[in-house]
């Protein structure tokens, strides 16, 4: 009777060791992400000498900013990375007004990942239809959110005003300081100063460009590995939370989607996890609909963490654009899912689209290339001709 107890005893004693090392790596990666954000911000400041508006004249129209956000996220396949870069760009002088539609575009662009995952079921017509609907329900929701909120933002600036109000309530430049000591600035400043010293012989334009490239490379690498470490640490708990919450109602679904995405730091991961479950018939597209919306909210945590790396006079704008992402997603869920006549559009439209794609499978590839690349790139060229 004693032998069955030996195996679990051994497992319990050896498991904590790799956990401790993984948590240490997690802390290092978070530091690198904060460092990368500060490097990008300093790079933009250096390159533009404080006049970033001129650098971003090509994105002076909100629709152009939206398209840039879509294309960048579709290419990188990580809204967390793109939104963190946008936070750093704002810290470097990019006006909030131009950054808001870029954040909206990042939401649309991130939908490409689970749509690509649905292609894994292309061998079976029935599975492919269900998987494609599960993937595109996210696409339709995010496009609807843009259609509703981009005109409101252009006309009234509601996201900018609401996020500004939140910043005024919660932020001060000494928010993370203790007795005038800012720990984030203290740990990132030496590296930034050393980098500026190494690039001291170059002109501001070249030095700033090199810092931006290094910062973007570092932020992509740190977020990529951060997601992997978080999944390794949390995936068991995330799956447990998922299976307990699905089917308990929309509020539970939204809450669990938010929580799981915060844990794994990737909305692409959590929404893509749903697609095979629907394709195989374990769940339906309507079952995972609220969970997908929660993933939109949970992914905002990365931009908020990135904003912590900004200090000084640009700390408030950086925090504000991170809050724009959160406010936008919360309002979109409350509006679209909260109103019954709007709530039904994503599942109904995605079901109709999935039926057509299942009949002619090439339409799935055409959909991905057209919606996420050809259409936005074409609109970007047309808007460029007008500027």
Steps between C-alpha positions, in 0.01 A plus 500: 500500500800729547631479144224709333587793727867511394441647156302807606747561784790513253306728266425745777864529605647556155231730354576823692860530373425577133209718614737729690733532203206573269378777728850648502508494119155662499629791711798546267273504194271759657807714565607464136153602385506813718854575381395456135212745542729762651759448221235548229368813669850645533568407138199693374594796717858492369406458135235773498662732755160529669306564178342162435195650331697554181616139497140376512342735246442195277256375766326834550163350408338263754414244229867484401595440863239223519641330190857524631386328820328222304796435269762513776309255720415266212867485402636456854198291614510651846278784615693504829820586314338766282314669786820508707681663209217755468539581871871559440426716194266718706774532761722619216255768389236334281174691566228307683253591225704304243573212737135424585403363155827304492385325819167422331685358200707274726175345624397413144842377392535254788196308369712352221666242725192297592374526140826338385457233770158413356675394177623196689150354459487555125514125428148450642222720363280485810788560742634780281165679502472486878864600555482787252189637669671479840794698361309765304256578780797687648571677170140617459481629857822700468398650165161596648677671792704709255190592296325620815780668693734647237239754376415584862868552575551719192194714583511516880830345619318287758782251555760774533284693747403197710857373521622850584247513784623166634862617484413814695349283773769238529831635376779714633864493395591371846244218487773237497748704701598454863633813664576652161673183378353346184608133476400453135695804389793393717532156338449616140693829503855351513440288188344794315789727592757239393320452168488876437872522581581221252300678229632843594704549182198450274251767401172517691312344209723192470542456876124524555425255218748245640346532846150448358609190306679355804201577721250339262719191467529475877129548558407236242744250651403573861125476439542182293693324776282659769196335342676162492606522864154612611340211311742256660421637846127551461364281224375231739313753708381678187351181357335419832349849515386468139315172540338611826373828358379413149127431514439688824372804318635802309633689803701197610625451144615861466665492844684175428614623157640810668671302777655238271632767263655694788669178613646404161550860378359425155148533363615312189586201719170491686276556197699249293453245778126518442506431126596129513249442780221635281629328187503163677149553634587531869357854509301722265590842365232654721651328805838664446364840389510661851840345571638660184374842612671454836825431315472846341487655847773281651756586231501863618719404795817496287465864392432599862817322614692669219372841614667441838836527325439866410603774740517877489276737307388231252388256770140628496449476120652150503265386774210671325544313170527171692172586673347588160548135402326381817213752483442423132472127553279528808265742322492280190401194703241696699349653186504215249443209736276703730247587227312189378456626141874565470601188693360269235687651206844334558371141538245534217740669256791266580272196454392621155861570404615160629237320289632664184862432589424133572348465152801660327804456724716739299275780629656454845846584367359787295323631812821507704710662227228745402370617839831520686742600223367596156211720614686696772814533287295625206319752719834611644635570151184689404511710818868570432415642160259742666746633756 
